[in-house]
Amino acid sequence: MLASNLLELSKTPNGWRPRFRLLIVDPTLDPGGPLVAELTRQHVDVEVCADPAEALVLAGTTRPDTAVVAAAPGAISSSSFVRAVARHTRTPVVVGVSAGEGSYAGEALVAGATACIARPYRLAELIAILRSIRPETIGTLEPVLECGGLRLDPATLEVRLHGQPIRLPLREYHLLRFFMIHVDRVITRDQIYESIWGGQASDASNTLTVHIKRLRMRLGDNQGDPQIIVTVRGLGYRLVPPPSRSSRLTATTQ
């Protein structure tokens, strides 16, 4: 029986929805890292495996909806992995490709791989591929967040400012999302640490400052006199919604 007929279900506010089963074969990926954590939030059950031989056993027994394998040579190369999976299952295989690994990727595609994806993996690109395979399973039911001219879509992980796309690394995406959920409220540093870094304030004290600076830069906010992510001295930060395009046009015509 195909994995698509063996659906894991998770309870959501609007009922039950199927979960996506993903097998990632990559010795460099941290199973406890932010990518796996965010995939889990997107209703994806992730199994990370460093050993291709072990991964072949998992692919045959658990029948994941998709497998992602890092392009590589070896006793069981990525192309050998693709052929073995295709021989025994109908699981689509996506090949993760780093710089200089084009030849391995080409061999895997010839062997029957469904697609290639850049390594290190970007969440938005990975979600797009998984959604194309089983569109009914990917994405949470969170509403789109709009704060003035700023728009964040949790289903597609897209962020736009005045209609223009803003590419954010995963941590900065979560940071902006947290600010937008609590728009116009003062958010303490401790609250940010707890939500984004799991309460590791002592380890992340300077990290937060760096991420705030980078997020301001990506949003075009003035570092010397920020107007969007405002520092509240002694307390934390506050997101002030940037004016929407319509309100900016109205202001310029008055």
C-alpha positions in Angstrom: 0.0 0.0 0.0 1.3 3.5 -0.8 2.4 5.9 2.0 -0.3 8.3 0.7 -2.9 5.8 1.9 -1.3 5.4 5.3 -1.9 8.9 6.6 -0.9 10.0 10.1 -3.5 12.5 11.3 -3.0 15.5 13.6 -5.7 17.4 15.4 -6.1 21.1 14.3 -8.7 23.7 15.3 -10.6 22.9 12.1 -10.5 19.1 12.4 -8.1 16.4 11.5 -5.5 16.7 8.8 -2.9 14.3 7.3 0.7 14.5 8.2 3.6 14.3 5.7 6.3 11.7 6.3 9.8 12.9 5.2 13.0 10.9 5.3 16.2 13.0 5.0 19.5 11.2 4.3 22.2 13.7 5.2 25.1 13.3 7.7 25.4 17.1 8.0 21.8 17.8 9.1 21.1 18.3 12.8 18.0 16.4 13.8 17.4 18.8 16.6 18.0 21.9 14.5 15.7 24.7 13.4 14.9 23.2 10.0 13.5 20.0 11.5 11.7 22.0 14.2 9.9 24.2 11.6 9.1 21.2 9.4 7.4 19.7 12.4 5.3 22.8 12.8 4.3 22.4 9.2 2.8 19.0 10.0 5.8 17.1 8.6 7.1 14.0 10.5 10.9 14.1 9.8 13.3 11.2 10.2 16.9 12.2 9.8 19.4 9.5 8.9 23.2 9.8 8.3 23.7 6.3 7.0 22.3 5.5 3.5 22.1 1.8 4.2 20.0 2.4 7.3 17.9 4.9 5.3 17.2 2.2 2.7 15.8 0.0 5.5 13.6 2.9 6.8 12.4 3.7 3.3 11.3 0.1 2.8 9.6 -0.3 6.2 8.1 3.2 6.9 7.3 4.1 3.2 7.8 7.9 3.6 6.0 10.3 1.3 9.3 11.7 0.1 13.0 11.1 0.7 15.7 13.7 0.4 19.2 12.4 -0.1 22.4 14.4 -0.1 24.3 14.0 -3.4 27.4 12.0 -2.6 29.6 9.1 -3.8 30.3 6.1 -1.6 29.4 2.5 -1.1 25.8 3.5 -1.5 25.9 6.7 -3.6 23.0 9.0 -4.0 22.2 7.5 -7.4 22.4 4.0 -6.0 20.0 5.1 -3.2 17.6 6.5 -5.8 17.6 3.3 -7.8 17.1 1.1 -4.8 14.2 3.1 -3.5 12.6 3.2 -7.0 13.0 -0.6 -7.3 11.2 -1.4 -4.1 8.8 1.6 -3.4 7.1 4.4 -5.1 8.6 7.0 -2.8 9.8 10.2 -4.7 13.4 11.0 -4.0 14.8 14.6 -4.0 18.5 15.1 -4.2 20.2 17.8 -2.1 23.1 19.4 -4.0 26.0 21.5 -2.7 28.4 23.5 -4.8 30.6 21.3 -7.0 28.2 18.3 -6.7 26.5 18.7 -10.1 27.8 15.4 -11.5 26.4 13.4 -8.6 23.1 15.2 -9.0 23.0 14.5 -12.7 23.6 10.8 -12.0 20.8 10.7 -9.4 18.4 12.4 -11.8 19.2 9.8 -14.5 18.6 7.1 -11.9 15.1 8.4 -11.3 15.3 11.3 -8.8 12.2 13.6 -8.9 14.0 16.9 -8.4 17.1 18.6 -6.9 17.3 21.1 -4.1 20.2 23.3 -2.9 22.1 22.5 0.2 22.1 23.8 2.9 18.3 23.4 2.6 16.1 26.4 2.6 12.8 25.8 4.3 10.7 27.7 1.8 12.2 25.7 -1.1 11.8 22.4 0.6 8.2 23.1 1.6 7.5 24.0 -2.1 8.7 20.7 -3.3 6.9 18.7 -0.6 3.7 20.6 -1.3 3.9 19.7 -5.0 4.0 16.1 -4.0 1.2 16.1 -1.4 -0.5 19.6 -1.4 -3.1 18.6 1.2 -0.6 17.9 3.9 1.8 20.8 4.1 1.3 24.1 5.9 -0.3 25.1 9.2 -3.7 26.8 9.4 -2.2 30.1 10.7 -3.8 33.2 9.1 -1.8 35.6 7.1 -0.3 38.3 9.2 -0.6 41.9 8.0 0.9 44.9 9.8 0.6 48.1 7.7 2.8 47.5 4.6 4.3 44.3 6.1 2.7 40.9 5.1 3.8 37.4 6.3 2.2 34.3 5.0 2.9 31.2 7.2 1.5 28.8 4.6 4.1 29.8 2.0 6.7 31.4 4.4 6.6 34.5 2.2 7.3 37.9 3.6 6.6 41.1 1.7 7.1 44.8 2.5 5.0 47.1 0.3 4.4 44.2 -2.1 8.1 43.5 -2.5 9.4 40.0 -1.4 11.9 40.0 1.5 14.1 36.8 1.9 14.7 36.0 5.5 16.7 33.2 7.1 14.7 30.9 9.3 15.6 32.5 12.6 14.8 36.0 11.4 11.5 34.8 9.9 10.5 33.5 13.3 11.7 36.7 15.0 9.6 38.8 12.6 6.6 36.6 13.0 6.8 36.9 16.8 6.9 40.7 16.5 4.0 40.7 14.1 1.9 38.6 16.4 2.5 41.1 19.2 2.5 44.2 17.0 2.6 47.5 18.8 3.4 45.8 22.1 6.6 46.0 24.0 8.3 42.6 23.9 11.0 41.9 26.5 14.3 40.3 25.6 13.4 37.4 27.9 10.1 36.8 26.1 12.0 36.7 22.8 14.6 34.3 24.1 11.9 32.0 25.5 9.9 31.9 22.2 12.8 31.9 19.6 15.7 30.4 21.5 13.9 28.2 24.0 14.8 30.3 27.0 18.6 30.1 26.5 19.1 33.8 27.4 22.6 33.3 28.8 23.8 31.8 25.5 21.9 34.1 23.2 22.4 37.6 24.7 24.5 39.0 21.9 22.8 36.7 19.3 19.5 38.6 19.7 21.2 42.0 19.1 22.8 40.6 16.0 19.5 39.2 14.6 17.6 42.4 15.3 20.3 44.3 13.4 20.1 41.9 10.5 16.3 42.0 10.4 16.3 45.8 10.4 18.7 45.8 7.5 16.6 43.4 5.5 13.5 45.5 6.1 15.4 48.7 5.2 14.9 50.1 8.7 17.2 52.9 9.8 19.8 51.3 12.2 20.5 54.7 13.8 16.9 55.7 14.1 14.7 52.6 13.6 11.1 53.2 12.7 9.9 49.6 12.3 11.6 47.6 15.0 12.0 50.1 17.8 14.2 49.7 20.8 12.4 50.3 24.1 15.3 51.1 26.4 15.7 48.9 29.4 12.8 46.6 28.3 13.0 45.2 24.8 11.6 46.0 21.4 8.3 47.0 19.7 7.2 46.5 16.1 5.6 49.6 14.7 3.7 48.8 11.5 5.2 50.5 8.4 2.6 52.5 6.6 0.8 50.6 3.9 1.2 51.7 0.3 -2.3 53.3 0.2 -1.6 55.4 3.3 1.7 56.5 2.0 0.1 57.7 -1.3 -2.5 59.5 0.6 0.1 61.3 2.8 2.1 62.4 -0.3 -1.0 63.9 -2.0 -2.2 66.0 0.9 
